[in-house]
Amino acid sequence: MHDVLDPRDYVPDEAEQLRLSGYDVGALEADARAAAQRDDISELLRIEEQMRRLERADGWMYEEPDDEAALEALFAAVPKVEVDAGRLPDRVRGAWLGRTVGNTLGKPVEGLTRTELEKYLKAAGHWPLRGYLPLLDPLPQGVARLHPSAASATAGRFTDVPRDDDIDWTILAMHLLERYGRHLTTEQVAAEWLDRVPFTQTYTAERAAYRNLIHGVRPPETATRSNPYREWIGALIRGDAFGFALPGDPGGAARLALVDARLTHTANGLYGELWAAALLAAALAAVDPEDAIRRATAVVPGTARLSEAIHGVLELRDRGATRTDALDWVDEALGQYPWVHTINNAALIAIGLLWGESFIDAVGITISGGRDTDSNGATVGSVFGALHGASSIPATLVGTTHVHVRSAIRDFDRITIDELTERTMRLVETFSLGVERELR
């Protein structure tokens, strides 16, 4: 299961990552999977070393820079959006509520395919999604298993916001900004991870980077050494708080997100966090989701696959495609990517926001696309809440369960949505005044 400590997992995954990024891996991917089946660790390490010398195949059509100078030019070119200061506290609260509720809605079915998810939702009487999912026993025919977290995130089985990395990283990013301000460095991010984040509560690229830090590897090499998950969704889910702190400033939010993302990700994985941060910064000032998405996509290099995917979704919307057409397009055009890759999941996020007419509709559309449903539900919920305010999240979904947030981040377990909102608003005020100080 993508164990960053086990070459039987990460070496074949590296071969897949290279193939999807335009490298000519030849027979190495099949060789790696065969060696993994034989438990041949020495052969896997030999293949890993061989893959380090590969070059991109001729005809690769994308340019995906992640150097600071190239990205800074994009950030500087994105105009700021005027913010309605009177509505901002409610919109920030809406973003926090939307993120936590959206995450819980998607958590039980994380990792299911689109077909499996439809079977589960129909068996549960939730087609389309209408609330927190029940835990079905036995599972519907055609659904082999649920994510292990389902037991703690299904209807009637949680009393607070269930602990999840999609929420942990948002809380940690807020803390980073409180402590270090706009002059945050990637080394400081790394230090706070080691101090406040349990290793076992990190996954894929984050766990690979954490392992690298423990072994003395420094950023940005932490993102590339034996880390085949460097273009997966882990960075995208860490971006929201940078947008919360800089409402109306997508370029500024992306600039902060870059500092965080380069600890773990490169290329489209890194762009995912820039896009998410810019999306939230824009959503807190924008009037509609399309405007926010277009502004956010401007921080992504136009020659990148992520940009191509988001523009593909926007073109579908412009042509009058239905939500089903759009979800079909993700399966057809982006179906080659792993279920936790940045590109396919970002497209699903955009689809939910563009076609959704209400909070539950937007989150439900995105979740119905399968793949990383809790992460995607969290981001859609966050953006929807930022656009429309706290009242746009149905009170029945907030209830008494989405008041306190369970978290693995040290000193933050059972923090309230109210406190998260208040602390975020203090960040907004501090940044808007140009004051750099430790807030707590």
MARLUMBA-192800 format. One record per residue: x, y, z of N, C-alpha, C in turn. Coordinates in steps of 0.1 Angstrom, whole numbers, plus 2048, in hexadecimal, padded with zeros to 3 digits. Atoms other than C-alpha are relative to their C-alpha. Layout:
BEGIN
XYZXYZXYZ/...
This chain:
BEGIN
8087F480080080080080980D800/7F87F480181A81A7F580880380C/7F87FE7F483181481280E8067FC/7F47FA80484E82C80F80C7FA806/7F48077F98648168258037F27F9/7FF80E8068607F780E8028027F1/7FD7FF80E8717F67EC7F67F87F7/80A8088088577DC7E17F48097FC/80B7F780383E7F97E180680C7F8/7FD7F38068518197D98087FF7F3/7F880280C86880B7BD7F67FE7F4/80A80180B84B7FF7A67F880D7FF/8087F480183881F7AF80980B7F9/7F77F68078578347A48007FD7F1/80180380F8568227827F48057FA/80C7FB80583282B77E80080F7FF/7FF7F280083884F7888098057F4/7F87FC80B85485276F7F97FE7F2/80780380C8408427537F580B7FD/80A7F680282385A75980580E7FE/7F97F380183C8777598088017F3/7F97FF80D84986F73680D7F97FF/7F380780086785A73F7FF7F27F9/80080D80787083B72A8047F5809/7FC80B7F686F8207448017F37FA/7FE80D80786D80472B7FA7F5809/80580B7F886A7E373E80280180F/7FC7FF7F28757F175F7F47FF809/80C8007F78527F576D7FC7F2802/80480E7FE8497D176680A7F8808/7F58067F886B7C67737FF80280F/8017FC7F28667D97937F47F9807/80C8077FA8437CA7998037F1802/7FC80E7FF8517A77928097FE80C/7F68027F586E7AC7AA7F980280E/8087FE7F38557B97C57F97F3803/80780D7FD8417997C18097F6805/7F780A7FC8607857C680780480D/7F97FB7F586B79A7E480F8017FE/7F27FF80488C7A07D280480F802/7FC7F27FC8987C07E480C8047F9/7F47FC8078BA7C07D47FD8047F2/8047FC80E8AB7C07B17F880D800/8077F47FF8937DB7BB80980C802/7F77F57FE8AF7F17C78098037F4/7F97FF80D8C27EA7A77F78087F6/80A7F98098A37F57937FF80F804/8017F27FC8A08147A880B8087FC/7F47F98048C381E7A18008027F1/8017FE80E8BE81877C7F680A7FB/80A7F680489F82E77B80580E802/7FA7F37FD8B384B7898078067F4/7F97FC80B8C584C7687F88027F3/8097FF80C8A784D7517FE80E7FC/8037F380689F86A73A7F28007FA/80D80080687E87672D8007FC7F1/80180480E87286770C7FF80C7F7/8027F580A87387C6ED7F28027FD/80E7FD80385388E6E57F880380C/8087FB7F48498967097FC80E7FE/8057F38048338B47047FE80A80B/8027F77F48328C372780C806805/7F57FA7F98488DC7387FB80380E/8057FF7F28448DA75E80B80580A/7F57FA7F785D8F17707FB80180E/8047FD7F285D8F379580B809807/7F67F77FA87A90C7997F980D804/8077F57FA87192A7AE7FE80C7F6/8007F58098799447937F47FF7F6/80B80280A8619357797F2801807/80D7FF7F98459327937FD80E805/8027F37FB84A9547A27FA8097F5/8067F780B8439647807F17FE7FE/80F8028008219537807F980680B/8077FB7F481995D7A37FE80F7FF/8007F280182298179C7F68057F6/8097FC80A80B98277E7F17FF803/80E8037FC7EB9777907FB80C808/8057F47F97D799679A7F97FC80D/8088017F37C899A7BD7F28027FD/80E7FE8017A39997C27FB80880C/8057F87F47919B27D87F77F7809/8078097F67849A27F87F6809807/80B7FA7F87639AB8098047FD80F/7FB8037F37729AF82C7F47FD80A/80B8037F874F9AE83C7FC7F2800/80480E80174898B82F80B7F7803/7F48097FF76B97D8347FF7F780B/80180A7F576796E8577F77F57FD/80A80B80374895B84C8057F77F5/7FA80880B75A94F82C80B7F7805/7F58097FB77894383F7FA7F5809/80680A7F87629318587FA7F57F6/80580980975092283A80A7F77FA/7F580880677191682B8047F580A/7FC80A7F677B90484C7F57F6802/80B8097FF7588F58507FF7F77F4/80280880C7568EB82C80B7F67FE/7F580A8017788DA82D7FE7F4809/80280B7F77708C684C7F47F77FC/80C80780374D8BC8418027F87F3/7FD80780D7588B481D8097F4801/7F780A7FD77489F82A7F97F4806/80780B7FA75D88A8407F77F97F7/80980680A7448858248077F67F7/7F980880975F87680E8087F5806/7F68097FA7748638277FC7F1800/80380E8007618428298027F97F3/7FF80780D76483B80480D8047F8/7F37FD8067888477FE8067F47F9/7F980B8087998337E37F77F87F7/80980880877A8247D38008057F2/8027FB80E7778257AD7F38067FF/80D7FA80275B83879E7F57F6800/80A80A8017488187977FD7FA80E/8028057F274D80B7BB7F880A808/8067F67F874382C7C97F18017FD/80E7FF80372282D7B67F97F4806/80680B7FA71A80A7C27FE80280F/8017FE7F17218137E67F580B803/80A7F57FD70D8347E57F27FC7FD/80E8048036EF8247D47FB7F680B/80480A7F56EF8077EE7FD80880D/8027F87F46F18228097F480A7FF/80B7F68016D48367FB80580E7FE/7FA7F38016EB8537F38048037F2/7FD7FC80E6EA8567CD7F68097FB/7F37F97FD6F08737CB80280180F/7FC7FF7F27028797EB7F780A807/8087F77F96EC88980580480380F/7FB7FE7F26FF88782680B7F6803/7F68097FB71787383B7FC7F17FD/80380E80571A84F82E7FF7F680C/80180B7F770F83184280B7F67FD/7F780B8017278148487F87F37FC/80880B8057187F88338077F2804/7FA80D7FD71D7D483F7F47F67FE/7F480280971E7BF82A80180B7F6/7FE7F680A72D7D580F7F87FB7F3/80780380C71A7D77EE8097F77F7/7F980880A7247BE7D38088097F7/7F87F88097417CC7BF80880A808/7F77F77F87507E07DC8077F680A/7F880A7F876C7CB7EB80380480E/7FD7FC7F37757E080880080F801/7FF7F27FE77480381780D804806/7F47FB7FA7908198227FF7FD80F/8018037F279A8108467FA80C809/8067F57F978F8338517F1801800/80F80080176B82C8487F97FE80D/8078037F376381F86B7FF80C809/8007F47F876B84187A7F980C7FA/8067F480775A8578607F37FE7FA/80D8038057398478597F5805809/80B7FA7F87178548657FE7F980E/8028057F271385088B80C7FB807/7F48067FA73784689180A80A804/7F77F57FC7478688987F980A808/8067F57F87418838B280780D7FD/7F87F480475B89C8A58047FD7F2/7FA80280E76B8A288380A7F5801/7F780B7FF77D88187D80E8057FC/7F37FD8037A388487D8047FC7F1/7FC80480E7B188585980C8097FC/7F47F88057D18918487FC80C7F8/8047F58077BD8A88327FC80C809/8037F57F67B38BC85180D803807/7F47FE7F97D48B786380980A7F9/7F77F78077E88C88487FB80F7FF/8057F28007D18E684680380780E/7FD7FB7F27D58EB86C80F803801/7F27FE7FF7FA8E786A80580C7F8/7FC7F48087FD90184E7FC80D807/8047F47F87EA91A86380A80280B/7F67FF7F680291387F80D8057FB/7F37FB80682091886880080F7FD/8017F280381393A85D7FF80880D/8007F97F380C94488180E801806/7F38007FA82F93B88C80B8087F8/7F57FB80884494686E7FC80B7F6/8057F580882E95E85A8047FD7F1/7FE80180F83596583580E7FC7FD/7F280480385A95E8398037F1803/7FF80E7FE85393983F80A7FA7F6/7F780780986E9228317FD7F1800/80380E80186D8FE8268077F880C/7FA8067F58868F58417F880180D/8097FF7F586E90385B7F47F77FF/80B8098028528EF84C8057F2805/7FA80D7FC8688D08508017FE80F/7FE8007F18708D88747F37FE807/80D8017FA84C8DC87D7F97F27FE/80580D8028438BB86D8067F680A/7F980A7F785D8A88827FB80380E/8047FD7F28518BA8A17F17FD803/80E8007FD82B8B989D7F87F57F9/80880980882189E8848057F1802/7FC80E7FE82287888C8037FA7F2/7FC80680C8348658717F57F77FA/80A80A80481884A8707F38077FB/80C7F98057FE8658688038087F3/7FC7FA80D81086F8477FF7F47F6/80380A80B80B85D8268088047F3/7FA7FF80D81C85880480B80B800/7F57F78018318777FB80480780D/7FD7FA7F482E88681D8097F6809/7F980A7F883A86682E80E7FE7FA/7F380180685786381480980C804/7F87F57FC86288681C80480080E/7FE8027F285F88084180C7F6803/7F580A7FF87586183E80D8067FB/7F47FA80588E87582A80680A80A/7FC7F67F588F8908458077F980B/7FA8087F589687686080E7FB7FC/7F38058058B386984A80A80C7FD/7F77F58028C288C8488008077F2/8017FA80D8B78958257F980D802/8057F27FE8AF8BA8217F78037F4/8087FB80C8958CB80B8098087F6/80C80780688F8CB7EE8027F27FC/7FD80E8048A08A97EA7F67F7807/80A8087F988689C8037F47FD7F7/80B80380986D89E7E78037F67F5/7FC80880B8808897CF8077F3803/7F980D7FD89486E7E17F77F5804/80980C7FE88284D7DF7F2804803/80D7FB7FD8618607DD7F88007F3/80780080D84C8547C07F2806801/80E7FA7FE82D8667CE80180F7FF/7FD7F180083B8897C77F68087F7/80A7F980881F8907AE7F27FC805/80D8047FA8038827C47FA80C807/8097F57FB7E88967D680480680D/7FD7FC7F37FA89A7F780380F802/7FD7F27FE8068BE7F17F38087FE/80C7F98027E48C97E37F880280C/8087FF7F47D38C180380680980B/7FA7F77F57EB8D78177FF80F7FD/7FF7F28057E48F78047F680A805/80B7F77FD7C490581280380C809/7FD7F57F67D191983080880B7FA/7F87F68067E992C81A7F780A7F9/80A7F78067CB9398077F780780A/8087FA7F57B793F82780780D805/7F97F57FA7D295683380280C7F7/7FF7F580A7D496B8137F48007F7/80C7FF8087B196F80780180B7F5/7FF7F780B7AF97F7E580E8017F9/7F38008057D49797DE8057F27FB/7FC80D8047D89597CA80F7FE7FE/7F18018027FC9607C08077FF80D/7F98017F38069677E47FE7F3807/80380D7FA7F59487F08087F57FA/7F880A8078069337D680F801803/7F27FE7FD8289427DF8037F980E/7FE8077F38239368037FF7F17FF/80280E8028179147F880C7FA7FA/7F480680683690F7E380B7FD80B/7F78037F584B9118037FD7F3806/80480C7FA8378F58118017F47F7/80180B80A8338E07F280D7FA7FD/7F48058058578DD7E98077F780A/7FB80A7F785E8C88087FD7F27FB/80580D80384B8AB7F97FE7FD7F1/80580380D8418B07D58088087F5/7FA7FA80C84D8BA7B27F58017F5/8087FF80C83C8C47917F1801804/80F7FE7FE8168BE7917FC7FE80F/8038027F28178B27B580180E808/7FD7F37FA8268D47BF7F580A7FB/80A7F680580E8E77A87F37FE807/80D8027FA7F18D77B97FE80880D/8017F87F47F98E97DA7FF80F7FC/8017F28057FE90A7C77F28037FC/80D7FF8057DD9057B67F580180C/80A8017F57CA8FC7D680180D809/7FF7F47F97D891A7E97FB80C7F9/8067F58087D09327CD7F17FF7FF/80E8028027AE9237C97F880580D/8077FB7F47A592A7EE80280F801/7FE7F17FF7B494D7ED7F68077F6/8097FA80A79F9547CE7F27FE805/80D8037FC7809437DC7FB80980B/8047F77F578095A7FB7FC80E7FB/8037F380577C9787E47F77FF7F3/80680180D76D96A7C37F07FF802/80E8018007489697BA7FB7F37FB/80480D8057479477A980C7F77FF/7F580A80175B9277A78088017F4/7F880080C76592B78380B80B801/7F77F57FF77594D78A80C7FB809/7F68057F778893D7A88097F67F9/7F880B80779491F7938098067F6/7F87FA80B7A093477680B808807/7F57F97F97B494B78E80A7F7806/7F780A7FA7C292D7A08097F97F6/7F880780B7CD91C78080B8087FA/7F67F78057E193A77780D7FF807/7F38027F97FB9317918077F37FC/7FB80C80580191077F8068027F2/7FB7FE80D81890F7617F77FB7F5/80980480A80390E7428047F47F7/7FA80B80781A8F37337FF7F3808/80180B7F78128DB7507F47F87FE/80B8098017FB8BD7507F4804809/80A7FC7F77E88CB76E7F880C7F9/8077F58067E08EB75B7F77FB7F4/80880680B7D58D773D7F37F9805/80B8077FB7BE8C27527F580A805/80A7F67FB7AD8E07637FA8077F5/8067F980C7A98F27427F77F77F8/80980A80779A8D27347F2800807/80D7FF7F977F8D374F7F980D7FD/8067F38037798F87497FA8007F2/80580180D7758F17247F37F77FF/80C80880075C8D672B7F4808805/80A7F87FA7488EE7407FB80A7F5/8037F680A7499087247F87FA7F5/80780680B73C8EF70B7F37FA804/80D8057FC71E8E67207FF7F2804/80080E7FC7298C372B7F97FF80D/8068037F37168B374780B7FB80A/7F78047F67258A97688057F17FD/7FC80D80372588575D80A8007F4/7F67FF80A73788E73D80E804805/7F37FB7FB7528A07518067F4808/7FB80B7F87568827698057F57F6/7FC80A80B75886B74A80E8047FA/7F47FB80677388173C80C7FE809/7F58027F778987E75B8047F17FF/7FD80E8017868587588087FD7F3/7FA80280D78F85973380E8077FE/7F47F98037A987473180B7FF80B/7F78007F57B98707548007F3807/80280D7F97B284C75C80D7F9802/7F38077FF7D784275980780480E/7F97FC7F37E085477A7FB7F880C/8058077F47DF84379C7F5808807/80C7FA7FA7C184A7B180380C809/7FC7F47F87D48637C78098097F9/7F87F78077E58767AC7FA80E801/8057F28007E289C7AB7F78037F5/8077FB80C7D68A07887F27FC7FF/80E8058017B788A7877F780580B/8087FC7F47AC8947AA7FD80F7FF/8037F18027B08BA7A27F58027F6/80B7FF80A79A8B57847F27FD806/80D8037F977F8A579A7FC80B809/8037F47F87818C27B27FA80B7F8/8057F680877C8DA7967F27FD7FB/80D80480575E8C67897F680280A/80A7FE7F574C8C67AA7FD80F802/8027F17FE7518EC7AE7F88067F4/8067FA80C7468F478A7F27FB7FE/80D8068037288DD7887F780080D/8078017F371D8DD7AD7F780D802/80A7F57FE6FE8F37B57FE80380F/8017FE7F17008EF7DB80C7F9806/7F48077FA71A8E37F47FF7F17FF/80080F80170E8BF7F58017FC7F2/7FF80380F70A8BF7CF80E8007FC/7F27FE80572D8CC7C98097F5806/7F880B7FA73D8B47E27FC7F37FB/80480D8057288987D68047FC7F2/7FB80280E73189C7B280F7FC800/7F280380075689C7BA8027F2806/7FE80D7F975387E7D27FB7F57F6/80580A80973F86B7B780A7FC7F5/7F680480975E86C7A180A7F6805/7F780A7FA7708547B980D806803/7F27FC7FE7958557C080280580F/7FC7FB7F27A186B7DE7F4808805/80D7F97FE77D8737E980180980D/8007F77F478588180C80880C7FD/7F87F48037A18988007F88097F6/8087F780A78B8A47E27F4806807/80B7FA7F976D8A87F880380B809/7FB7F57F77818BD81080380D7F8/7FC7F480878E8D47F57F48077FA/80D7FB80676C8D87E47F880780B/8077FA7F575C8DF80680680D804/7F97F47FC7768F880F7FE80C7F6/8027F680A77390B7EE7F1805801/80E7FD80074D90A7EF7FD80980D/8027F87F474D91781380680E7FF/7FA7F480276593280A7F980A7F7/8087F880A75093E7ED7F3805806/80E7FD7FC72E93D7FF7FE80280F/8027FE7F273493F8247FB7F4808/80380B7F772D9298427F27FA7FE/80E80480170792883C7FE7F77F4/80280880C70D91681B8027F1803/7FE80E7FC7178F682E7F47FC808/80C8037F96F78E58398027FD80F/7FF8017F26F18E785E7FF7F2805/80180E7FC6E88C385F80D7F87FF/7F380680170B8BA85580A80580A/7F77FA7F671B8D186E7FC7FA80E/8058067F47068C788C80980380C/7F77FF7F571A8C08AB80D7F97FD/7F48088037348AB89A80B8087F9/7F67F88077458C688680280E807/7FD7F57F774D8DD8A380F7FF804/7F28037FC76E8CD8B08067F77F5/7F980780A7888BF89980B7F7806/7F68097FC79C8A08A180D8027F7/7F47FE8087C08A589680C7F9806/7F38067FB7E289389880B80A802/7F67F67FE7F48B489880180480E/7FE7FE7F28048B98BA7FA80E804/8067F47FA7F08D38CF7F48057F9/80C7FB8077D38D58B77F47F6801/80B8097FF7BD8B78BF7F4806807/80D7FB7FB7998C18C47FF80F800/8027F180279E8E58B97F28027FA/80D7FE80577D8F58B08018087F2/8017F980D77290388E80080F803/8007F27FC76C9248A080F805802/7F27FB7FE7919268AC8088007F3/7F980080D79E91C88A7FC80D7F8/8057F480778993887B80780D806/7FA7F47FA79595289480F8017FE/7F27FF8027B99498918048037F1/7FE7FD80E7B794A86B7FD80F7FD/8037F28027A796C86C80B809806/7F57F97FB7C497888280C8007F6/7F580180B7DC96B8677FD80A7F5/8047F780B7C897E84D80480F804/7FE7F37FC7CA99E86180F803801/7F27FE7FF7EF99A8688078017F3/7FA7FF80D7F89938447FC80C7F9/8057F48077E39AF83780780D805/7F87F57FA7F69C784E80F8007FD/7F28018038179BA8438087FE80D/7F98027F38209B18678047F1801/7FC80E7FE83599286D8047FE80F/7FE8037F28339848907FB7F3803/80680D7FC82C9648A27F3803808/80D7FD7FA8079648AB7FD7F980C/8038087F58079498C480D7FA806/
